[in-house]
Amino acid sequence: MSISRGRGLQANALGTFDTVVMAVAGSAPAYSIAATTAVLVGAVGMASPAALLYCAIPMLGIALAFSYLSRIDVNAGASYSWVGRTLHPFLGFISGWALVISATIFMVAGSLPAGSMTLALFDPDLADNTALSTVVGAAWFVVMLLVVLGGARLTVRAQLVMSGIELAILALFAVLALFHTGNARAFDWSWLGFSHFDGMAGFASGALVAAFYYWGWDVTSNLSEETRNSRRTTGLAGLIGVGIVFLLFEVFTIAVNVILTSKQIEDNDANVLGALGEEIWPGLGGKLLIVAVMLSTIATLETTLIQVTRSLFAMGRDRTMPSALGRVHRTWNTPWVAIAVVGGVSLAMFIASNALGSVGEILSDAISAIGLQIAVYYGLAGLAVVVAYRKMLLKSPANFLLGGLWPLFGALFMFWIFVESLSELDTAAIAIGIGGLAVGLIPMFWYWRQGSDYYRPARLDATRTVEAEYVPDGHEIANARTYEGLPTDF
């Protein structure tokens, strides 16, 4: 195998459309609806559409934070770099670690439905076989591992096929749901209000689950070193991605409320979308939506692999984790050591999780735990942009609202749901969520004592940032150099 130290990722591999596709695939609309709806309904009941609506507003603030920060610091570590260079390197490391841990847990939780959905295409009874689902899910995970190893261009080609089919099926059923007549209950505008929440703690627990729905669009920032015009493209793609998945989530969550009974939702806790498809189009509908969920799950395994491996690559490059993680394959320009390590750890955890219980039980605890970790690194990024742009916020109303007030609101909302939901979650979810973050303190203090330069950062200041040259899609800069970990301001 041909490898090299000090090489960067493949520059200019992705264009604007590619990056938007990755943002949508990262949030995995079909998977999120299928696997998470039962958890959300369990938390807030009929208020599921409201939880998604009110979480979308602060989530857009976080997407704006990522957009503004990506303009002034192009780094595969994204929030790991931004938070470290604005708030404090310790907080930056915890931000990166929160992504690494949440993504690793998701790859365990996400591989199981990938196997389950594949088996459901052949025999619905097989889908409940946790052991068999583990084997098939592991096979899909290995395939995605090899695709990610093959480079950014191969990755996005696979995404175009999987996400294209998934979104076409979802669009078809969104239309069919509007004309469906066999309703379990009539639509009620109160589903979009606050009346169905069980107090503020109930609202917070619903918002925490809703944050998991949206999570993943920020893969665009982890791909910034491989994207053309990344200072402009990655943030824009993230915002578009959040908008698209919000519409899909609202349409299908309302359809679930209207068409399915509470018992149907409970009985199909790991595949609510399949049950919805069967009601809308008996016979074929369930199968088609199972295909959509399967493709969505496999697609988001791929984007999650990109997020965690690019984050570990940035950490290895900065020597805040073993430096071997920063190695790049000479042929494929991918962080092959990070990919191999993540693959091995995730497969081991995935097989071990087989002993924990049913598909539904594993998903419920994992989703809540991941929600806590998402709240941490999204919230820190929301604070980071305010600090980085503090000297520019009063120069225009747009800067004040989009680069300051809205991201700050998003950050405070994320921290609030983190604290408020702790009283509502069970012990397993809290242990996984908080315990996973606590483990990161070990490498953080170890490499801090080793004297990593990351802990002596060049401060990030939007007033001193170099503007990158615009390059139209379809063109590449002659002799373009790959990113080598240099600061992007003067």
Secondary structure, 3 states (H helix, E strand, C coil): CCEECCCCCCCCCECHHHHHHHHHHHHCHHHHHHHHHHHHHHHHHHHHHHHHHHHHHHHHHHHHHHHHHHHHCCCCCCHHHHHHHHCCHHHHHHHHHHHHHHHHHHHHHHHHHHHHHHHHHHCHHHHHCHHHHHHHHHHHHHHHHHHHHCCHHHHHHHHHHHHHHHHHHHHHHHHHHHCCCCCCCCCCHHHHCCCCCCHHHHHHHHHHHHHHHHCCCCHHHHCHHHECCHHHHHHHHHHHHHHHHHHHHHHHHHHHHHHCCHHHHHHCCCCHHHHHHHHHCCCCHHHHHHHHHHHHHHHHHHHHHHHHHHHHHHHHHHCCCCHHHHCEECCCCCCHHHHHHHHHHHHHHHHHHCCCCCHHHHHHHHHHHHHHHHHHHHHHHHHHHHHHCCCCCCCCHHHHHHHHHHHHHHHHHHHHHHHHHCCCCCHHHHHHHHHHHHHCHHHHHHHHHCCCHHHCCCCCCHHHECCCCCCCCCCCCCCCCCCCCCCCEC
